[in-house]
Amino acid sequence: MHGDRSAIGTTGDFRESLLNLGEFRFKHFTLFHNQDSFSVGTDAMVLGALVQGPDHGRILDAGAGSGVLGLMAAQKFSSSHVDCIEIDEKAFLECQENLRKSPFQGRIHAIHSNLLDFQSEELYTTIITNPPYYCSDNFSSPRNQREKHLNSEELHRWFMRCYQLLAPHGTLWFIVPTSSKETVELIFKRFEMHILREINVQNQHGITVRMVYGITQQAIKKESSILKLRNIDGTYSNDYLDLTAEFHATGIDK
Protein backbone atom coordinates (compact mmCIF):
# COMPACT_ATOMS: atom_id res chain seq x y z
CA MET A 1 0.00 0.00 0.00
CA HIS A 2 1.32 3.39 -0.97
CA GLY A 3 0.26 6.99 -0.73
CA ASP A 4 0.97 10.63 -0.12
CA ARG A 5 0.65 11.61 3.52
CA SER A 6 1.23 15.34 3.00
CA ALA A 7 -2.35 16.56 2.85
CA ILE A 8 -4.26 14.21 5.15
CA GLY A 9 -1.66 12.55 7.34
CA THR A 10 -1.73 9.41 9.43
CA THR A 11 -4.65 8.96 11.82
CA GLY A 12 -3.39 9.86 15.31
CA ASP A 13 -4.77 6.69 16.91
CA PHE A 14 -3.03 4.63 14.19
CA ARG A 15 0.34 6.32 14.69
CA GLU A 16 0.30 5.82 18.47
CA SER A 17 -0.76 2.19 18.25
CA LEU A 18 1.60 1.18 15.47
CA LEU A 19 4.69 2.92 16.82
CA ASN A 20 4.21 2.47 20.57
CA LEU A 21 2.30 -0.77 20.86
CA GLY A 22 3.55 -2.48 17.70
CA GLU A 23 0.06 -3.45 16.59
CA PHE A 24 -3.27 -1.87 15.79
CA ARG A 25 -6.58 -3.53 16.49
CA PHE A 26 -9.42 -3.02 14.08
CA LYS A 27 -12.91 -4.12 15.00
CA HIS A 28 -12.54 -7.54 13.33
CA PHE A 29 -8.81 -7.96 12.67
CA THR A 30 -5.40 -6.78 13.87
CA LEU A 31 -2.27 -5.48 12.16
CA PHE A 32 0.50 -7.19 14.09
CA HIS A 33 3.31 -5.90 11.88
CA ASN A 34 3.69 -2.55 10.13
CA GLN A 35 7.37 -1.64 10.56
CA ASP A 36 8.42 -2.34 6.97
CA SER A 37 5.22 -1.08 5.33
CA PHE A 38 4.14 2.52 4.99
CA SER A 39 2.05 3.72 7.92
CA VAL A 40 -1.67 3.05 7.86
CA GLY A 41 -3.39 6.38 7.38
CA THR A 42 -6.65 8.04 6.52
CA ASP A 43 -6.11 7.32 2.82
CA ALA A 44 -6.41 3.58 3.47
CA MET A 45 -9.39 3.95 5.80
CA VAL A 46 -11.29 6.10 3.30
CA LEU A 47 -10.50 3.95 0.26
CA GLY A 48 -11.16 0.64 2.01
CA ALA A 49 -14.45 1.83 3.45
CA LEU A 50 -15.71 3.32 0.15
CA VAL A 51 -15.05 0.26 -2.04
CA GLN A 52 -18.18 -1.36 -3.42
CA GLY A 53 -18.59 -4.63 -5.30
CA PRO A 54 -20.22 -8.06 -5.35
CA ASP A 55 -19.98 -10.16 -2.19
CA HIS A 56 -19.02 -13.30 -4.08
CA GLY A 57 -16.13 -12.21 -6.27
CA ARG A 58 -12.34 -12.18 -6.49
CA ILE A 59 -10.58 -9.13 -5.06
CA LEU A 60 -7.01 -7.94 -5.63
CA ASP A 61 -5.19 -5.54 -3.32
CA ALA A 62 -2.50 -4.24 -5.69
CA GLY A 63 0.51 -2.98 -3.74
CA ALA A 64 -0.70 -4.36 -0.42
CA GLY A 65 1.95 -3.22 2.07
CA SER A 66 0.79 -4.46 5.48
CA GLY A 67 -2.37 -5.90 3.88
CA VAL A 68 -4.79 -3.44 5.46
CA LEU A 69 -6.87 -2.83 2.31
CA GLY A 70 -7.12 -6.55 1.60
CA LEU A 71 -8.18 -7.22 5.18
CA MET A 72 -10.78 -4.47 5.05
CA ALA A 73 -12.12 -5.99 1.83
CA ALA A 74 -12.19 -9.48 3.37
CA GLN A 75 -14.22 -8.10 6.27
CA LYS A 76 -16.57 -6.16 4.03
CA PHE A 77 -17.12 -8.89 1.42
CA SER A 78 -17.48 -12.06 3.48
CA SER A 79 -17.95 -14.44 0.52
CA SER A 80 -15.06 -13.17 -1.60
CA HIS A 81 -11.53 -14.45 -2.18
CA VAL A 82 -8.83 -11.80 -1.67
CA ASP A 83 -5.26 -11.72 -3.03
CA CYS A 84 -2.74 -9.20 -1.66
CA ILE A 85 0.25 -8.59 -3.92
CA GLU A 86 3.40 -6.87 -2.61
CA ILE A 87 6.82 -6.44 -4.22
CA ASP A 88 8.93 -5.53 -1.16
CA GLU A 89 10.11 -8.70 0.61
CA LYS A 90 9.96 -7.37 4.16
CA ALA A 91 6.57 -5.76 3.63
CA PHE A 92 5.33 -9.00 2.01
CA LEU A 93 6.40 -11.01 5.07
CA GLU A 94 4.56 -8.57 7.34
CA CYS A 95 1.49 -8.80 5.13
CA GLN A 96 1.65 -12.59 5.08
CA GLU A 97 1.77 -12.74 8.87
CA ASN A 98 -1.08 -10.24 9.28
CA LEU A 99 -3.25 -12.29 6.92
CA ARG A 100 -2.31 -15.57 8.57
CA LYS A 101 -3.41 -14.30 11.97
CA SER A 102 -6.67 -12.81 10.68
CA PRO A 103 -10.10 -14.45 10.94
CA PHE A 104 -10.22 -14.46 7.11
CA GLN A 105 -7.11 -16.62 6.56
CA GLY A 106 -8.91 -19.29 4.54
CA ARG A 107 -9.85 -16.84 1.78
CA ILE A 108 -7.12 -14.18 1.80
CA HIS A 109 -3.58 -14.76 0.52
CA ALA A 110 -0.33 -12.80 0.19
CA ILE A 111 1.60 -12.93 -3.09
CA HIS A 112 5.25 -11.81 -3.36
CA SER A 113 5.49 -10.31 -6.84
CA ASN A 114 5.82 -7.17 -8.89
CA LEU A 115 2.31 -6.22 -10.02
CA LEU A 116 3.62 -5.61 -13.54
CA ASP A 117 4.84 -9.23 -13.78
CA PHE A 118 1.93 -10.84 -11.94
CA GLN A 119 -0.12 -13.41 -13.85
CA SER A 120 -3.50 -14.79 -12.80
CA GLU A 121 -5.56 -17.58 -14.30
CA GLU A 122 -8.75 -15.79 -13.29
CA LEU A 123 -9.64 -12.10 -13.55
CA TYR A 124 -10.72 -10.02 -10.57
CA THR A 125 -14.17 -8.54 -10.04
CA THR A 126 -12.73 -5.84 -7.77
CA ILE A 127 -9.22 -4.36 -7.70
CA ILE A 128 -8.17 -1.93 -4.97
CA THR A 129 -4.97 0.09 -5.16
CA ASN A 130 -3.34 3.01 -3.40
CA PRO A 131 -0.81 3.51 -6.20
CA PRO A 132 2.70 4.97 -6.01
CA TYR A 133 1.72 8.34 -7.41
CA TYR A 134 4.57 10.68 -6.50
CA CYS A 135 5.37 11.67 -10.08
CA SER A 136 8.81 13.14 -9.40
CA ASP A 137 12.51 12.32 -9.48
CA ASN A 138 13.12 13.20 -5.81
CA PHE A 139 14.01 9.79 -4.41
CA SER A 140 14.91 9.69 -0.72
CA SER A 141 15.84 5.97 -0.83
CA PRO A 142 15.82 3.02 -3.26
CA ARG A 143 12.69 1.72 -1.49
CA ASN A 144 10.88 5.03 -1.92
CA GLN A 145 11.93 5.12 -5.56
CA ARG A 146 10.40 1.68 -6.14
CA GLU A 147 7.30 2.05 -4.00
CA LYS A 148 6.39 5.73 -3.90
CA HIS A 149 7.82 7.46 -6.97
CA LEU A 150 6.56 6.73 -10.46
CA ASN A 151 6.73 8.92 -13.51
CA SER A 152 3.70 9.19 -15.79
CA GLU A 153 4.83 6.35 -18.04
CA GLU A 154 5.33 4.00 -15.09
CA LEU A 155 1.99 5.03 -13.59
CA HIS A 156 0.40 4.26 -16.96
CA ARG A 157 1.89 0.73 -16.84
CA TRP A 158 0.62 0.27 -13.26
CA PHE A 159 -2.96 1.10 -14.24
CA MET A 160 -2.70 -0.86 -17.47
CA ARG A 161 -1.79 -3.99 -15.50
CA CYS A 162 -4.75 -3.40 -13.17
CA TYR A 163 -6.95 -2.98 -16.26
CA GLN A 164 -5.64 -6.26 -17.73
CA LEU A 165 -6.37 -8.12 -14.49
CA LEU A 166 -9.90 -6.72 -14.18
CA ALA A 167 -12.94 -8.77 -15.20
CA PRO A 168 -15.13 -7.22 -17.96
CA HIS A 169 -17.80 -6.16 -15.46
CA GLY A 170 -15.35 -5.50 -12.65
CA THR A 171 -14.45 -2.23 -10.92
CA LEU A 172 -11.06 -0.70 -10.15
CA TRP A 173 -10.97 1.44 -6.98
CA PHE A 174 -8.12 3.80 -6.17
CA ILE A 175 -7.25 7.02 -4.36
CA VAL A 176 -5.02 9.80 -5.70
CA PRO A 177 -4.01 13.29 -4.58
CA THR A 178 -5.62 16.11 -6.51
CA SER A 179 -2.23 16.92 -8.05
CA SER A 180 -2.44 13.59 -9.95
CA LYS A 181 -6.11 13.91 -10.92
CA GLU A 182 -5.58 15.01 -14.54
CA THR A 183 -2.82 12.45 -15.10
CA VAL A 184 -4.86 9.44 -13.96
CA GLU A 185 -8.04 10.61 -15.71
CA LEU A 186 -6.13 10.78 -18.99
CA ILE A 187 -4.74 7.30 -18.37
CA PHE A 188 -8.04 5.55 -17.86
CA LYS A 189 -9.65 7.47 -20.72
CA ARG A 190 -7.02 5.88 -22.97
CA PHE A 191 -8.25 2.49 -21.75
CA GLU A 192 -11.84 3.55 -22.49
CA MET A 193 -12.73 3.15 -18.84
CA HIS A 194 -15.70 4.97 -17.33
CA ILE A 195 -16.12 6.60 -13.93
CA LEU A 196 -18.67 4.75 -11.84
CA ARG A 197 -18.10 6.77 -8.67
CA GLU A 198 -16.07 9.90 -7.98
CA ILE A 199 -15.63 11.04 -4.38
CA ASN A 200 -14.04 14.42 -3.59
CA VAL A 201 -12.26 14.01 -0.25
CA GLN A 202 -12.04 17.40 1.45
CA ASN A 203 -10.07 18.71 4.42
CA GLN A 204 -11.50 20.88 7.20
CA HIS A 205 -11.25 23.97 4.99
CA GLY A 206 -13.42 22.46 2.26
CA ILE A 207 -10.46 21.96 -0.09
CA THR A 208 -10.39 18.72 -2.10
CA VAL A 209 -7.10 16.98 -1.27
CA ARG A 210 -7.86 13.48 -2.58
CA MET A 211 -10.01 11.84 -5.23
CA VAL A 212 -11.41 8.34 -4.81
CA TYR A 213 -12.49 6.68 -8.05
CA GLY A 214 -14.39 3.56 -8.95
CA ILE A 215 -13.92 2.93 -12.67
CA THR A 216 -15.27 0.25 -14.97
CA GLN A 217 -15.25 -0.83 -18.61
CA GLN A 218 -19.02 -0.42 -18.74
CA ALA A 219 -20.52 2.87 -19.97
CA ILE A 220 -22.46 4.11 -16.96
CA LYS A 221 -23.74 7.33 -15.44
CA LYS A 222 -21.16 8.83 -13.09
CA GLU A 223 -22.03 9.37 -9.44
CA SER A 224 -20.20 12.27 -7.78
CA SER A 225 -20.11 13.08 -4.08
CA ILE A 226 -18.13 14.89 -1.39
CA LEU A 227 -16.62 13.43 1.76
CA LYS A 228 -15.42 15.99 4.28
CA LEU A 229 -12.91 14.41 6.66
CA ARG A 230 -12.82 16.98 9.44
CA ASN A 231 -14.87 19.78 10.90
CA ILE A 232 -13.49 23.31 11.00
CA ASP A 233 -12.21 22.72 14.56
CA GLY A 234 -10.12 19.75 13.37
CA THR A 235 -12.35 16.99 14.79
CA TYR A 236 -13.40 14.15 12.51
CA SER A 237 -16.67 14.77 10.68
CA ASN A 238 -19.74 12.64 11.30
CA ASP A 239 -19.53 11.45 7.68
CA TYR A 240 -16.01 10.09 8.22
CA LEU A 241 -16.90 8.51 11.57
CA ASP A 242 -19.97 6.83 10.08
CA LEU A 243 -18.02 5.65 7.02
CA THR A 244 -15.29 3.95 9.07
CA ALA A 245 -17.39 2.83 12.06
CA GLU A 246 -17.26 -0.86 11.10
CA PHE A 247 -13.45 -0.84 11.00
CA HIS A 248 -12.26 1.18 14.00
CA ALA A 249 -12.08 -1.04 17.08
CA THR A 250 -12.85 1.91 19.37
CA GLY A 251 -14.57 5.19 18.78
CA ILE A 252 -12.49 8.18 17.68
CA ASP A 253 -13.40 11.76 18.32
CA LYS A 254 -10.39 13.72 17.06
N, C-alpha and C positions, 0 to 999 in steps of 0.2 A: 504494500500500500504506500502511495506516495502523496505528496501534496505541498502546497504553499501555505505556511503558517503565518505569513506576515499580516494578513488582514483580519483573520478571525482568531487565531491562536489556539493553544491547547486548552481544553476544559480544565479549570483549576482542580476539580476533584480528581480528574484523570492524572494530572501531573503529580499530585501529592501521593496518590496510591501507587503509581507505577515507579516513582523514584524512591519513595521512602519505604513502602511496604513490599515492593517487588512484584505485586500482582494487583489486578483490578477486578473486582467482582461485578459482573452484570447481573441482571435479575435471574437469568437462566444459564449462564455460563461464566467462566472466569478466564482472564488472560494471566497465565502464570509466568510468561516470559515476554518481555518487550524491550530488552536491552540492545538487541542488534537490529531492531526494526524501528522505523520512524514512529515518534510518539503518537498515540491515539488522540485525535483531536475532534473538534466540532465538525470538521469536514466529513469524517467517517460517520459520525453519528447522524448527521443530516442525510448524507447519501444513503446509508444503510436503511434508515427509517423510511425514506421516500420511495425506495424501489418497489415496483409493482410487477406482478407476473402470475402465471398459473401456479397452483400449489401441487403440481404433479410433474414438474419438468426437470431439466438439467440446467444447473447454474454454474457459471464460471466466475471466480474472483480473480481477475487478471492483474497481477502485481500485488500479491496478497499481504506481504509483510508479516505481521503477527497473526494474520488470519481473521481479524476482527470483522471485516465485511462479509466473509464467507460464513462466519459463525452467526452473525446477525441474520443473514439470509436463511441459514439452516433453522434458526428459531422461528423466523417469520413464515417460511414455507415448509411445513412439517412433513410433506410427502415428497419433497424434491431431493435429488442427489446433487451434492455441491463439490466442485473441484476448486482447490486453491493453488494457483501457480505462482512460484516465486523463484527468481534467478539467484539471489544472494544466498550462499550456503548457510551462513549463520542464521539469517532471518528465516530461511526455510526450516531449519531444525527447530527454531522457536515455534514457528507455525505448526509444524508437525506435532510437537508436544502439546500445544494448546488444543489442537483438534482431538488428539488422542484422549485427553482428559475431559473432553466435553461430553454432554449427554447425547450428542448427535454423532458420535464416532462411527457408527455403522453406515452412515450415508454422507460423510464429509471426508475428503482426502486431500493431502498435500502433495504437490508435484514439483520437483526440483527441475526447472527448465527455464530457458529464455522463452518468453511468449512468442517471439518471432519465429522460433524453431519448433514450437509445440504443435504436435499432430494429434487429432482426436478422431476416432472412428465414428462418433456421433456428434452432431451439432448441438449447440446449447440454446435453450429457449430464453434464457436470461443471462446476460453478461454484465458484470459490475466492475468498474475500474475507476481508480483515483490515479490518473495517469501522471507520468513524469513530465510536467508541462512547463518547467522553467526553460523557456526558449532563449538561452544565453550561452556564452562561452566562459562564464565566470565559475570555474570548477574549484571548490574548496578541498576536494579529495577525490581519488579515483572512484570511491563508492558513490559520492554525490554525482559525479559525472555520469555514471552508469544508471543510477536510480532516479535522479531528480532533474537532470539537465538533458533535454532533447531539443535539437533544432527542428524547424518545421518539417523537413524531409523525414526525419526519424519519427516525429509525432505522426506524420502521415502513415508510415509503415506500421506503427503501433495500432492505429485505428483500423487500418486495412486488415491486419491480422484478426482483430476482434470481429470485423465485418465478415471475414471468411469463416470464422468459427460459429457465427450466429445462424440459427435456423431461420428459414424463410419468413415465418410469422413471429420470430423472436424479437426481443427488445434489448438494446444496449443502453445501460445507465452509467452516467459519469458526471463528475463535478469538475469545473474548471474555474480559475479566477477570471474576472471580467477582462483582464488584459489579454487573455487567450481566446476570448469569445469569437472574434472575427476569424481567427485562424482555424479553429475547430469547426465552425459553421461552414467554411469553405471546403474543408476536408470532407465532411459527410455529405455535402451537396454533390461533390464529385462522385461519390458512391451511389448517388440517387437515393439517399436515405431521407426519411421524413421525420419531423419532430412530432412526437406523440405528446410529450409533456415538457414544459419549460418553466422552471421555478427560479425566480429572482430571489437570491438570498441576500437580505439587507442587514447592515449593522444598525446600531442604535440611533444613528443619524439619518437613517432612511436611504443610505447609499448602497447600491448593489455591489457586493464584493465577490460574489460567487454566482455561477449559473449551474443548476442541475438540469441535465437533459435526459429524457428517455426518447431514443430514436429507433425507428423501425423501417423495414423495406416497404411497408404497406403505406399507400397514400391515405392519409387520415387527417381529420381536422385537429389542428394544434390546440392544446389546452395550456394557457398561461396563468401563472399565479405568483404571489409574493409571499415569502416567508421572512418575517422579521425576527432576528435572533434575540435581540435584547431591547429592553425598554430604554428610554432616554437616561434613566438613572444607572444604567449598566446591568441591572438584573435581567435574568432570562425572561423572555416573553412567554405568555401563556401558550402561544402557538408552538414554540419550541419545546416547552415542557410537555405539552400534550403529545406532540409528535414522537418524542423519545421516551415516553413514560413506560413502555413495555420493555425497555432495555436497561435503563438505570436501575441499579439494585436498591438505591435509596433515593429519596427525593432530593432535588437540588433547588436552591433558591437564589443563587448568585452566579 
